[in-house]
Amino acid sequence: MRPRRLLVVDDDRLLCELVRTTFELEGYEVDSAYDVIEAERSLAESRPDAILLDIGLPGIDGIFYLERLRETPQTSKIPIVAISGSDEAGRAARAAGAEAFLRKPFSPLELLALITPLIREAGFGTMGTGSDVVDAANLNRLIEIGRRQHQLLNEAYAQTVAVLASALESRDFGTSRHSRRVTSYATRLTLEVAPRLLDDPSLEWGFLLHDVGKIAIPDGILLKPGRLTPPERRRMQEHAELGERLLAHVPLLNQEGARVIRSHHERWDGNGYPDRLSEESIPLGARIFAVVDALDAMTDMRPYRTPVSWDAAVEEILRCRGGHFDPDVVDGFEACEPDLYSLHMQELAA
């Protein structure tokens, strides 16, 4: 008889491996897809008995993809368990047709206990007898080992990123305080505009390290008190691509965070850099960050100019709605501006 098959759709490769290890011990066959394209390819090749779907997939709205799976005849009856770090996303997933929701982080044993009866109720696969069930104590031990390895690896990546942040701060041009401010502003604005993005742990690191590529920019340009010449400006603009390349092999940053680092100077009207992207081709996290980065640039002291008032900066951002900035993000900015001002005042008082 055919063994039970599980399709895991999640861009977290370590989580996929942990789920695979747990379910294979219970006699499942497990396929992993790290994005929607791989998921569609896997579904075309074989029908799973259940799908584990991360709602925070890069490049697509996970709820939209869930609805598509429910509307497609070949997948409409397959049990789907949605996973996310957001309860709001979980409620949306249940409304879109998911049989169940698990909030990250979760125990693989909890997932196993949830999926097995769903498959049985749907009448898919073959349910193993007691002879192929791994001893619970051994299974728990293996899972704990896997979780600990995952934790240690993430801690190592975090330490690497923290070293880079310290190196950037050592350049002594106000980056430390600027980075902290814009990270808090951007997090609050993301909560207003697209709270699901906050499920991605790389996002906050991307906010914090958005200017990490400036490590490679000469001090004569970086700290110049006057206006940059055209060649100097072009050299300064290289920091976005340099930052992305510098962190390309750090998995902690290879999702939305990396996209923020590369694209936070793109403009809604297509006149930004480095790729001259426009409108919704600009990653959403970068569109959000562009607004708060401009806000802080205008209200903070810089080597080449004095700051403007908070109100003047807000007025300028509203004026640039639909030109420099995404109109929807500016609308969100206007809605939460009192909270951003409170964060600004807290920073001044610190």
N, C-alpha and C positions, 0 to 999 in steps of 0.2 A: 504493500500500500504506500501511496505517496506521503512523504513526510510533510509536516506543516512548514509553510514558507512565510517569512516576515520580510517586508521591504521597509528599510529605515531610510527616511529622507531627511537628512540633516547635514549641514556643512561642518559640523564639529566632528572631525575624524576620530578623535579620541573617544568621544561619546559613542560613536558608531561601533568602535572596536569593543568597548565595554559591553554594549548591548549584544553584539555578536557572540562574545565569549560566554555570556550568561545563557543565551537562548540555544546556542549549539550544544551546551551541556545538557539541555533538556530535549535534544533531538530535533530541533528546528534547523531548517536551512535559512540563512540570513543573507539578503542582498542589501548593499548600501549604495545610496545615491547621494552625492554631495550638492546637487542642484537639480532644478526641475528638468533640464535636458536629460541628465542621467536617469532620473526617475521615469520619464516617458520612455526612454530606451529600454529600461528594465521591464516596465509594464508591457511593452510590445513583445518582449521575448518570453515572458512567463507571468502567469497570474498568481499573485501572492494571496495568502489566506488572511492577512491583515497588513495594514500600513501604519507605521509610526511616522507622523508628519510634524516637522518643526515649522511653526507658524512664522518664525522670523527668518525665512530663507532669503539670501541675498538676491537682488534683481527682480523679485516678484512679490506681490502681496500674497502671503500664505493663505489668507482667508479666500481670496479669489481662486487660488489653485485648488483649495479644498472644495469650493463650490463646483469647480470644473470637474473634479473627480466624481462628485455626486451626480452631475448631469450626464456624464459619459456612461453609456450602457455597460461597457466592459468593467467598470469600476464602481458602479452605483451601489452594489450590494456588499462590497468588501468593507469589513469593519475598519474604521480609521480612529486611531488614538492621536490626538493633537498634543503637542508639547510646546511650552513657552515659559518664559520667566514672568509673564504678566497675567494676572487673573482676568483683566479686561480682555486680553486676547483669547483666553480660555472660554469666556462667555460667548464671544463672537464665533469661536470655532464650533461650540455646541449648537449655536443657532444656525450655523452653515451646514450642519449635518454630521459632525464628528460624534461617534458613539461615546467617547470619553475624552477627558482632558487630564493631563498630569503637569503640574507646575515644576519647572526646573529649580534647583536640582532635585532629582528623585532617585529612589533606590531601584536598581534593575529587578530586584525581587518583586517590588510593588508593581512594576510594569508587567512582569511575567504573570503575576496573579490577576492582573486586569485583562490582559490579551487572551489568555487561554480560554476563559469562559465565553468571551466574545466570539472566538472561532468556533467553539462548540455550538453556540446558539445559532450561528450563521450556517452551520452544517458543512464547513470547509475542513479539508485536511484530515489527518488521522490522529487521534488522541492516543498517546502512548500509554502503556500499562505501567504498573509500579516498578517493573524491572528496569526501565530506562530513566528513572528519576534519580538524579544525583543526590546523595546524602545532603540534607539541608545544612549541616554544619560545614561540610567541605565547600558547598556552593557559596555560603556566606563568607568563608575565608577567602576564596578565590575572588569574589566580588570586592571584598575589602582591599585586597592587594591591588586590584585594578584601579579602584578609586584612589588609593594612596599614590599610585604611580601617576595618575592623571593630575592629582593635586600637586605633587612635587614638580612635575614638568611645567605646570602653569606658574608655580612659584619661581622657577628658574627663568622663565620668559619675563615675568614681572620684574625680577631683579635686573635683567638685561635692559629692559625699557627704562627702569628707574635710573640706571647708570647713564643712559643717554640723556635723560631729563636733567640730571645733575651737570653733565658736561655742557649742555645748552645754557643752563643758568650761570655757569662759571664765566660765560662771555661778558657778564655784567652790563647788560643793557636793558634791564628791567623785565627780562623774559619771564623770570620766575613768577612775579606778581601778576603780570599780564596773563600768563598761562592759567594760573589759578582762577583769575576773574572770568576769563572767557569760558573756561570749563564749566564754572557754576552757571554763567548766563546761558550757555548752549544747552546744558542739561535741562534747565527750566524751560527754555523755548522748545526743546524737543518734546518734553512732556505735554506742552500745549498743542504742538503741530502733529507729531507722529510718535505717540508714546511707545508703539511697538518697537521702534528703533532701539530703545533702551534695553531690550532683551539681549542685544549684541554687546558683550563685554568689551569688545575692541573699540567701541565708539568713544567712550570716555578717554581712553588712551590716545585716540586720534585727536580729540579736542586738546588734550594736554600737550601733545607733541606735534601740533600742526606746523610749527616753525622749526622743526628739528633740522631741516636741510640748511638752515642758516649757519650751522656749524662750519660748513664748507665755504661760506662767503667771507672774503677778506674784511678785517676790521676797518680798513680805510673806507670801505663802502658801507658796511653795516652801521658804523658809528658816525658817519659823516654828518656834521651839523647842518649843512646846507642842502639844497636841491641836488638830486642825482643827475648826472649827465645821461643821455640816451644809452651809451654803452654800459654805464654803471647800473642803470635801471634794468637792462636786459640781463646782466649778471645777477642782480638781486632776484629777479623773477625765476631764476633757475632753482631757487630753494625748494619749490614745490615738488619738482621731479626728483631732485636730489634726496629730499626727505623720504619719498616713497621708495626709492632704490635702497636707501640706507636701511630701511626696516622691512624690506621685501621678504626676508627669510625668517621673520619673527611671527610665528603663528598667532600670537596674541593680538596682532595688529593686521592680519591679512583679510579682514572683512570690511565692514563699513569704516572702521578707523583709518585704514589705508586710503580709502577713497576720499575721506575728509582731508588727509594730508596732501594728496595730489591736487584736489579740485577746489579747495576753499577760496581760491582767487578767481574762479570762473564767474561769469556774469550771466544773468538771465537773458540779456540781449545779445550774447555771443561775443562780447568784446573783452572777455577776460583772458586768463592764461592758466596753464600752459597749452591747453588743447582747443581753446576757443569753442567750448561746448556752449549750448544754449538751452534754455527752458528745461524741460524734464529730462533731457539727456544728462544734465548735471546730477550727480548723486544727491539724494535728498538730504543726507547728513551734511554734505558740503554746502548746500543751499541754506540750511539752517545756520550753520556756523558762520557763513559769510556775513550775515546780518549782525551777529553779536561781535564778530571780529572788527567790523567797521565801527560799531558803537564804542568799543573800547579804544580803538585807534583815535577816535575823535575826542574822547573825554579824558585820555591819559596824556601825560607829558611825553613828548618825543623829542629826540635830538634836533629835529628839523623844524619844529613848530610848537606853539603853546596849545593847550587843550581848549575846547569850546565847552559851553555849559551842557548839562544833561538835556535840557529841553531843546536846545539848538540841535544836538545830535539826533534826538528823536524826530524832530521835524525834518531833518535831512534824510533819514531813513524812509520816512513816509513819502517824501518827495520822490525818492528813487524806486518806489513800488512799480514793478513792471518794466523797469529799465535795468538798473543794477541788480535788483533783488526779485526773487519769486514773490508774486502778489499774495499767494496764500500764506507764505511764511511771514510776510510783513503784517498781514491781518492777525496772525497768531502773536506776533511781536506786540502789536498794539493792544491786544487783549491782556497780555501778561506783563506789560511794561511796568505797572506798579510793583510787581514782585521783583523785576530786574532792578528797579531803582532801589528797593530795599537791600538787595544783595550788594549793590554799588555802595550804599551808605555803610553797610556792615564792613566792607573792605576798607573804606576810608577810616573807620573807627578802630580798625585792628592795629 
